[in-house]
Amino acid sequence: MYEYDLVLQTDVNTKGYSNWFYFAVNSKFKKTFKFNIVNMQKAQSLFMSGMKVAVFSRQKFNRDKVEWHR
């Protein structure tokens, strides 16, 4: 398994918030990845209340025609 810590930049024109993010992983091999978002520090963030990140997997789309999912 490959594990990465992600550090988000703050959104432009905010007081230091990171409300959204996008990144891509390009892997031709069947690997397991774990991503830790380490600086989600907004006190009232919905992520702190159990909201999950939306994910798009090209492999899942090609196999099951599933687009964005949680």
GUKOL-534347 format. One record per atom (N, C-alpha, C): residue number from 1; residue in one letter; atom name; x, y, z. Coordinates in Angstrom, 3 decimals. Atoms other than C-alpha are relative to their C-alpha. Example, Ala and Ser with C-alpha at 12.3 -4.5 7.8 and 13.67 -1.06 7.14 Angstrom:
REM GUKOL-534347
pt n 1&res A&atom N&X 0.890&Y -1.190&Z 0.000
pt n 1&res A&atom CA&X 12.300&Y -4.500&Z 7.800
pt n 1&res A&atom C&X 0.900&Y 1.200&Z 0.000
pt n 2&res S&atom N&X -0.820&Y -1.190&Z -0.060
pt n 2&res S&atom CA&X 13.670&Y -1.060&Z 7.140
pt n 2&res S&atom C&X -0.770&Y 1.090&Z 0.730
//
This chain:
REM GUKOL-534347
pt n 1&res M&atom N&X 0.845&Y -1.174&Z 0.000
pt n 1&res M&atom CA&X 0.000&Y 0.000&Z 0.000
pt n 1&res M&atom C&X 0.893&Y 1.241&Z 0.000
pt n 2&res Y&atom N&X -0.691&Y -1.275&Z 0.046
pt n 2&res Y&atom CA&X 1.175&Y 3.511&Z -0.804
pt n 2&res Y&atom C&X -0.826&Y 1.012&Z 0.784
pt n 3&res E&atom N&X 0.709&Y -0.964&Z -0.844
pt n 3&res E&atom CA&X 0.281&Y 6.209&Z 1.737
pt n 3&res E&atom C&X 0.611&Y 1.379&Z -0.185
pt n 4&res Y&atom N&X -0.443&Y -1.367&Z 0.230
pt n 4&res Y&atom CA&X 0.452&Y 9.951&Z 1.162
pt n 4&res Y&atom C&X -0.731&Y 0.945&Z 0.942
pt n 5&res D&atom N&X 0.603&Y -1.085&Z -0.765
pt n 5&res D&atom CA&X -0.171&Y 12.980&Z 3.365
pt n 5&res D&atom C&X -0.184&Y 1.174&Z -0.945
pt n 6&res L&atom N&X 0.308&Y -1.124&Z 0.877
pt n 6&res L&atom CA&X -1.899&Y 15.766&Z 1.426
pt n 6&res L&atom C&X -0.151&Y 1.262&Z 0.833
pt n 7&res V&atom N&X 0.111&Y -1.296&Z -0.659
pt n 7&res V&atom CA&X -1.505&Y 19.377&Z 2.501
pt n 7&res V&atom C&X -0.691&Y 0.936&Z -0.994
pt n 8&res L&atom N&X 0.785&Y -0.838&Z 0.895
pt n 8&res L&atom CA&X -4.148&Y 21.670&Z 0.994
pt n 8&res L&atom C&X 0.412&Y 1.457&Z 0.104
pt n 9&res Q&atom N&X -0.189&Y -1.441&Z -0.015
pt n 9&res Q&atom CA&X -3.550&Y 25.255&Z -0.023
pt n 9&res Q&atom C&X -1.339&Y 0.640&Z 0.329
pt n 10&res T&atom N&X 1.256&Y -0.670&Z -0.338
pt n 10&res T&atom CA&X -6.109&Y 27.725&Z 1.250
pt n 10&res T&atom C&X -0.654&Y 0.556&Z -1.255
pt n 11&res D&atom N&X 0.755&Y -0.551&Z 1.116
pt n 11&res D&atom CA&X -8.847&Y 28.943&Z -1.074
pt n 11&res D&atom C&X 0.306&Y 1.490&Z -0.149
pt n 12&res V&atom N&X -0.237&Y -1.406&Z 0.283
pt n 12&res V&atom CA&X -8.287&Y 32.306&Z -2.741
pt n 12&res V&atom C&X -1.157&Y 0.823&Z 0.565
pt n 13&res N&atom N&X 0.998&Y -0.942&Z -0.535
pt n 13&res N&atom CA&X -10.150&Y 35.230&Z -1.115
pt n 13&res N&atom C&X -0.766&Y -0.537&Z 1.193
pt n 14&res T&atom N&X 0.609&Y 0.446&Z -1.258
pt n 14&res T&atom CA&X -10.907&Y 33.392&Z 2.134
pt n 14&res T&atom C&X 0.946&Y 0.337&Z 1.130
pt n 15&res K&atom N&X -0.837&Y -0.251&Z -1.178
pt n 15&res K&atom CA&X -9.559&Y 33.756&Z 5.635
pt n 15&res K&atom C&X 0.722&Y -1.284&Z 0.408
pt n 16&res G&atom N&X -0.790&Y 1.178&Z -0.296
pt n 16&res G&atom CA&X -7.498&Y 30.588&Z 5.363
pt n 16&res G&atom C&X -0.739&Y -1.320&Z -0.089
pt n 17&res Y&atom N&X 0.781&Y 1.233&Z 0.098
pt n 17&res Y&atom CA&X -10.185&Y 28.002&Z 4.525
pt n 17&res Y&atom C&X 0.394&Y -0.828&Z -1.216
pt n 18&res S&atom N&X -0.161&Y 0.937&Z 1.114
pt n 18&res S&atom CA&X -9.803&Y 24.948&Z 2.317
pt n 18&res S&atom C&X -1.308&Y -0.766&Z -0.117
pt n 19&res N&atom N&X 1.324&Y 0.607&Z 0.101
pt n 19&res N&atom CA&X -13.303&Y 24.018&Z 1.209
pt n 19&res N&atom C&X -0.113&Y -1.048&Z -1.097
pt n 20&res W&atom N&X 0.053&Y 0.999&Z 1.062
pt n 20&res W&atom CA&X -12.563&Y 21.954&Z -1.889
pt n 20&res W&atom C&X 1.432&Y -0.321&Z -0.431
pt n 21&res F&atom N&X -1.313&Y 0.420&Z 0.466
pt n 21&res F&atom CA&X -9.687&Y 20.093&Z -3.464
pt n 21&res F&atom C&X -0.175&Y -0.981&Z -1.150
pt n 22&res Y&atom N&X 0.007&Y 0.916&Z 1.138
pt n 22&res Y&atom CA&X -8.848&Y 18.089&Z -6.569
pt n 22&res Y&atom C&X 1.426&Y -0.478&Z -0.205
pt n 23&res F&atom N&X -1.291&Y 0.545&Z 0.387
pt n 23&res F&atom CA&X -5.979&Y 15.779&Z -7.353
pt n 23&res F&atom C&X -0.261&Y -1.275&Z -0.787
pt n 24&res A&atom N&X 0.138&Y 1.195&Z 0.830
pt n 24&res A&atom CA&X -5.399&Y 12.901&Z -9.718
pt n 24&res A&atom C&X 1.157&Y -0.947&Z 0.284
pt n 25&res V&atom N&X -1.006&Y 1.039&Z -0.153
pt n 25&res V&atom CA&X -3.521&Y 9.623&Z -9.422
pt n 25&res V&atom C&X 0.025&Y -0.779&Z -1.298
pt n 26&res N&atom N&X -0.144&Y 0.736&Z 1.249
pt n 26&res N&atom CA&X -2.190&Y 7.984&Z -12.544
pt n 26&res N&atom C&X 0.789&Y -1.268&Z 0.291
pt n 27&res S&atom N&X -0.664&Y 1.263&Z -0.287
pt n 27&res S&atom CA&X -1.436&Y 4.327&Z -11.910
pt n 27&res S&atom C&X -0.489&Y -1.054&Z -0.988
pt n 28&res K&atom N&X 0.349&Y 1.050&Z 0.953
pt n 28&res K&atom CA&X -1.349&Y 1.622&Z -14.543
pt n 28&res K&atom C&X -0.035&Y -1.378&Z 0.659
pt n 29&res F&atom N&X -0.077&Y 1.276&Z -0.697
pt n 29&res F&atom CA&X -0.856&Y -1.098&Z -11.942
pt n 29&res F&atom C&X -1.012&Y -0.031&Z 1.122
pt n 30&res K&atom N&X 0.963&Y 0.144&Z -1.097
pt n 30&res K&atom CA&X -3.257&Y -2.456&Z -9.362
pt n 30&res K&atom C&X 0.727&Y 0.209&Z 1.316
pt n 31&res K&atom N&X -0.637&Y -0.371&Z -1.263
pt n 31&res K&atom CA&X -2.052&Y -0.701&Z -6.240
pt n 31&res K&atom C&X -1.070&Y 0.538&Z 0.937
pt n 32&res T&atom N&X 0.887&Y -0.578&Z -0.996
pt n 32&res T&atom CA&X -3.711&Y 0.375&Z -3.032
pt n 32&res T&atom C&X 0.621&Y 1.306&Z 0.483
pt n 33&res F&atom N&X -0.455&Y -1.306&Z -0.436
pt n 33&res F&atom CA&X -3.448&Y 4.039&Z -2.095
pt n 33&res F&atom C&X -0.813&Y 0.453&Z 1.190
pt n 34&res K&atom N&X 0.686&Y -0.630&Z -1.121
pt n 34&res K&atom CA&X -4.298&Y 5.823&Z 1.134
pt n 34&res K&atom C&X 0.453&Y 1.454&Z 0.036
pt n 35&res F&atom N&X -0.301&Y -1.422&Z -0.023
pt n 35&res F&atom CA&X -4.520&Y 9.625&Z 1.229
pt n 35&res F&atom C&X -0.512&Y 0.592&Z 1.299
pt n 36&res N&atom N&X 0.356&Y -0.678&Z -1.244
pt n 36&res N&atom CA&X -4.513&Y 11.558&Z 4.498
pt n 36&res N&atom C&X 0.011&Y 1.499&Z -0.262
pt n 37&res I&atom N&X 0.072&Y -1.450&Z 0.145
pt n 37&res I&atom CA&X -5.722&Y 15.152&Z 4.251
pt n 37&res I&atom C&X 0.302&Y 0.568&Z 1.377
pt n 38&res V&atom N&X -0.510&Y -0.277&Z -1.339
pt n 38&res V&atom CA&X -3.728&Y 16.547&Z 7.131
pt n 38&res V&atom C&X -0.310&Y 1.394&Z 0.525
pt n 39&res N&atom N&X 0.218&Y -1.349&Z -0.500
pt n 39&res N&atom CA&X -4.741&Y 20.192&Z 7.326
pt n 39&res N&atom C&X -1.440&Y 0.503&Z -0.186
pt n 40&res M&atom N&X 1.402&Y -0.433&Z 0.018
pt n 40&res M&atom CA&X -8.551&Y 20.253&Z 7.253
pt n 40&res M&atom C&X -0.315&Y 0.525&Z 1.385
pt n 41&res Q&atom N&X 0.079&Y -0.543&Z -1.339
pt n 41&res Q&atom CA&X -8.731&Y 22.617&Z 10.194
pt n 41&res Q&atom C&X -1.160&Y 0.948&Z 0.224
pt n 42&res K&atom N&X 1.170&Y -0.852&Z -0.201
pt n 42&res K&atom CA&X -11.964&Y 24.511&Z 9.683
pt n 42&res K&atom C&X -0.855&Y -0.643&Z 1.089
pt n 43&res A&atom N&X 0.650&Y 0.568&Z -1.188
pt n 43&res A&atom CA&X -13.715&Y 24.017&Z 13.033
pt n 43&res A&atom C&X -1.377&Y -0.589&Z -0.293
pt n 44&res Q&atom N&X 1.363&Y 0.458&Z 0.277
pt n 44&res Q&atom CA&X -17.215&Y 23.570&Z 11.570
pt n 44&res Q&atom C&X -0.116&Y -0.746&Z -1.332
pt n 45&res S&atom N&X 0.013&Y 0.694&Z 1.282
pt n 45&res S&atom CA&X -16.271&Y 21.569&Z 8.479
pt n 45&res S&atom C&X -0.905&Y -1.225&Z 0.053
pt n 46&res L&atom N&X 0.853&Y 1.184&Z 0.076
pt n 46&res L&atom CA&X -18.753&Y 18.921&Z 7.375
pt n 46&res L&atom C&X 0.818&Y -1.288&Z -0.032
pt n 47&res F&atom N&X -0.852&Y 1.179&Z -0.023
pt n 47&res F&atom CA&X -15.809&Y 16.536&Z 6.971
pt n 47&res F&atom C&X 0.213&Y -0.484&Z 1.433
pt n 48&res M&atom N&X -0.151&Y 0.369&Z -1.406
pt n 48&res M&atom CA&X -15.483&Y 16.612&Z 10.767
pt n 48&res M&atom C&X -1.250&Y -0.702&Z 0.531
pt n 49&res S&atom N&X 1.270&Y 0.603&Z -0.416
pt n 49&res S&atom CA&X -19.113&Y 15.439&Z 10.969
pt n 49&res S&atom C&X -0.332&Y -1.259&Z -0.787
pt n 50&res G&atom N&X 0.228&Y 1.257&Z 0.700
pt n 50&res G&atom CA&X -18.719&Y 12.412&Z 8.725
pt n 50&res G&atom C&X -0.214&Y 0.107&Z -1.496
pt n 51&res M&atom N&X 0.158&Y -0.124&Z 1.442
pt n 51&res M&atom CA&X -19.093&Y 13.857&Z 5.225
pt n 51&res M&atom C&X 1.181&Y -0.682&Z -0.684
pt n 52&res K&atom N&X -1.058&Y 0.704&Z 0.721
pt n 52&res K&atom CA&X -17.109&Y 11.787&Z 2.733
pt n 52&res K&atom C&X 0.347&Y 0.729&Z -1.291
pt n 53&res V&atom N&X -0.502&Y -0.611&Z 1.221
pt n 53&res V&atom CA&X -15.056&Y 12.927&Z -0.222
pt n 53&res V&atom C&X -0.625&Y -0.691&Z -1.208
pt n 54&res A&atom N&X 0.475&Y 0.577&Z 1.252
pt n 54&res A&atom CA&X -16.488&Y 12.425&Z -3.723
pt n 54&res A&atom C&X 1.214&Y -0.409&Z -0.834
pt n 55&res V&atom N&X -1.132&Y 0.584&Z 0.724
pt n 55&res V&atom CA&X -14.208&Y 10.247&Z -5.866
pt n 55&res V&atom C&X -0.445&Y -0.412&Z -1.393
pt n 56&res F&atom N&X 0.230&Y 0.515&Z 1.340
pt n 56&res F&atom CA&X -14.028&Y 9.557&Z -9.579
pt n 56&res F&atom C&X 1.122&Y -0.968&Z -0.322
pt n 57&res S&atom N&X -0.973&Y 1.015&Z 0.378
pt n 57&res S&atom CA&X -12.294&Y 6.350&Z -10.622
pt n 57&res S&atom C&X -0.224&Y -0.360&Z -1.467
pt n 58&res R&atom N&X 0.126&Y 0.349&Z 1.418
pt n 58&res R&atom CA&X -11.633&Y 5.879&Z -14.321
pt n 58&res R&atom C&X -0.191&Y -1.510&Z -0.159
pt n 59&res Q&atom N&X 0.133&Y 1.459&Z 0.063
pt n 59&res Q&atom CA&X -11.283&Y 2.126&Z -13.695
pt n 59&res Q&atom C&X -1.441&Y -0.407&Z 0.323
pt n 60&res K&atom N&X 1.381&Y 0.323&Z -0.374
pt n 60&res K&atom CA&X -14.679&Y 1.967&Z -11.938
pt n 60&res K&atom C&X -0.974&Y 0.476&Z -1.075
pt n 61&res F&atom N&X 0.858&Y -0.492&Z 1.067
pt n 61&res F&atom CA&X -16.217&Y 4.076&Z -14.690
pt n 61&res F&atom C&X 0.036&Y -0.941&Z -1.201
pt n 62&res N&atom N&X -0.117&Y 0.905&Z 1.151
pt n 62&res N&atom CA&X -14.876&Y 1.802&Z -17.444
pt n 62&res N&atom C&X -0.656&Y -1.344&Z 0.272
pt n 63&res R&atom N&X 0.553&Y 1.308&Z -0.348
pt n 63&res R&atom CA&X -15.999&Y -1.315&Z -15.580
pt n 63&res R&atom C&X -1.498&Y 0.054&Z 0.261
pt n 64&res D&atom N&X 1.388&Y -0.005&Z -0.479
pt n 64&res D&atom CA&X -19.336&Y -0.283&Z -14.009
pt n 64&res D&atom C&X -0.808&Y 1.209&Z -0.455
pt n 65&res K&atom N&X 0.640&Y -1.239&Z 0.432
pt n 65&res K&atom CA&X -20.171&Y 3.076&Z -15.648
pt n 65&res K&atom C&X -0.441&Y 0.867&Z 1.177
pt n 66&res V&atom N&X 0.256&Y -0.816&Z -1.180
pt n 66&res V&atom CA&X -20.141&Y 4.665&Z -12.175
pt n 66&res V&atom C&X 0.891&Y 1.232&Z -0.098
pt n 67&res E&atom N&X -0.799&Y -1.231&Z 0.085
pt n 67&res E&atom CA&X -19.056&Y 8.307&Z -12.244
pt n 67&res E&atom C&X 0.466&Y 0.388&Z 1.406
pt n 68&res W&atom N&X -0.424&Y -0.435&Z -1.329
pt n 68&res W&atom CA&X -18.501&Y 10.298&Z -9.031
pt n 68&res W&atom C&X -0.754&Y -0.772&Z 1.070
pt n 69&res H&atom N&X 0.627&Y 0.741&Z -1.086
pt n 69&res H&atom CA&X -19.188&Y 8.338&Z -5.852
pt n 69&res H&atom C&X 0.721&Y 0.310&Z 1.313
pt n 70&res R&atom N&X -0.597&Y -0.237&Z -1.319
pt n 70&res R&atom CA&X -18.479&Y 8.522&Z -2.120
pt n 70&res R&atom C&X 0.461&Y -1.305&Z 0.595
//
